[in-house]
Amino acid sequence: MTKQIENIKKMETVLNSMEEKLDNLETALDDFENYLSEFQKLEKYYGSQAWNDDLESYDAGKFPTDLACGVLSEDAIYNLIIRHREFGIRIAKLGIKMVE
């Protein structure tokens, strides 16, 4: 009987923990999904004429020295795009595991 009780306690912990994790994931996923259109704007900006014009102005010293311009770094946006795509693959694979 003690083994059964311990198993029930363990499974109850798993149930409660998974409910909390799914709630947290759902909240994060909603936030991510709602922000996706902003990221798509960044993707379109990257390498565009506007981006090139901004980079040229930055290189010419036309912006304040305290202006954060990481967005003008090719590596920063490129690395974020790659990370975003890799995460999409991870989510897809996880989704398949969840329904198998």
C-alpha positions as CSV (number, residue, x, y, z in Angstrom):
1,M,0.0,0.0,0.0
2,T,2.9,2.4,0.8
3,K,4.3,1.9,-2.7
4,Q,0.9,2.8,-4.2
5,I,0.6,5.9,-2.1
6,E,4.1,7.0,-3.0
7,N,3.3,6.5,-6.7
8,I,0.1,8.5,-6.4
9,K,2.0,11.4,-4.7
10,K,4.6,11.3,-7.5
11,M,2.1,11.3,-10.2
12,E,0.2,14.1,-8.5
13,T,3.4,16.1,-8.5
14,V,3.9,15.4,-12.2
15,L,0.3,16.4,-13.0
16,N,0.5,19.7,-11.1
17,S,4.0,20.5,-12.5
18,M,3.0,19.8,-16.1
19,E,-0.1,22.0,-15.7
20,E,2.0,24.8,-14.5
21,K,4.6,24.3,-17.2
22,L,1.9,24.2,-19.9
23,D,0.3,27.4,-18.5
24,N,3.7,29.1,-18.6
25,L,4.4,27.9,-22.1
26,E,1.0,29.0,-23.3
27,T,1.6,32.5,-22.0
28,A,5.1,32.7,-23.5
29,L,3.9,31.3,-26.8
30,D,1.0,33.8,-26.9
31,D,3.5,36.6,-26.3
32,F,5.9,35.3,-28.9
33,E,3.1,34.8,-31.5
34,N,1.8,38.4,-30.9
35,Y,5.3,39.8,-31.4
36,L,6.1,37.9,-34.5
37,S,4.9,40.7,-36.8
38,E,7.4,43.0,-35.2
39,F,10.2,40.5,-35.9
40,Q,9.0,40.2,-39.5
41,K,9.5,43.9,-39.8
42,L,13.0,43.5,-38.6
43,E,13.6,40.8,-41.2
44,K,12.3,43.0,-44.0
45,Y,14.5,46.0,-42.7
46,Y,17.6,43.8,-42.7
47,G,19.5,44.5,-46.0
48,S,16.8,46.8,-47.3
49,Q,17.5,50.2,-48.8
50,A,16.4,51.9,-45.5
51,W,18.9,49.7,-43.6
52,N,21.7,50.5,-46.0
53,D,20.9,54.2,-45.8
54,D,20.9,54.0,-42.0
55,L,24.2,52.2,-42.0
56,E,25.7,54.7,-44.4
57,S,24.6,57.6,-42.1
58,Y,25.9,55.7,-39.0
59,D,29.3,55.2,-40.7
60,A,29.4,58.9,-41.7
61,G,28.9,59.8,-38.0
62,K,25.5,61.4,-38.5
63,F,23.9,59.8,-35.4
64,P,24.4,60.6,-31.7
65,T,27.3,58.6,-30.3
66,D,25.0,57.3,-27.5
67,L,22.5,55.9,-30.0
68,A,22.2,52.1,-29.7
69,C,22.8,50.8,-33.3
70,G,23.2,47.1,-32.8
71,V,20.5,46.7,-35.5
72,L,23.0,48.0,-38.0
73,S,25.4,45.1,-37.3
74,E,24.9,42.4,-40.0
75,D,25.8,39.7,-37.5
76,A,23.2,40.7,-34.8
77,I,20.2,40.5,-37.1
78,Y,21.5,37.5,-39.1
79,N,22.2,35.5,-35.9
80,L,18.7,36.3,-34.6
81,I,17.1,35.2,-37.8
82,I,19.0,31.9,-37.7
83,R,18.2,31.4,-34.0
84,H,14.5,32.1,-34.8
85,R,14.4,29.5,-37.6
86,E,16.2,26.9,-35.4
87,F,13.7,27.5,-32.7
88,G,10.9,27.1,-35.1
89,I,12.3,23.7,-36.0
90,R,12.6,22.8,-32.4
91,I,9.0,23.8,-31.7
92,A,7.8,21.7,-34.7
93,K,9.7,18.7,-33.5
94,L,8.4,19.1,-30.0
95,G,4.9,19.5,-31.3
96,I,5.2,16.1,-33.0
97,K,6.5,14.5,-29.8
98,M,3.6,15.9,-27.9
99,V,1.0,14.2,-30.1
100,E,2.7,10.9,-30.7
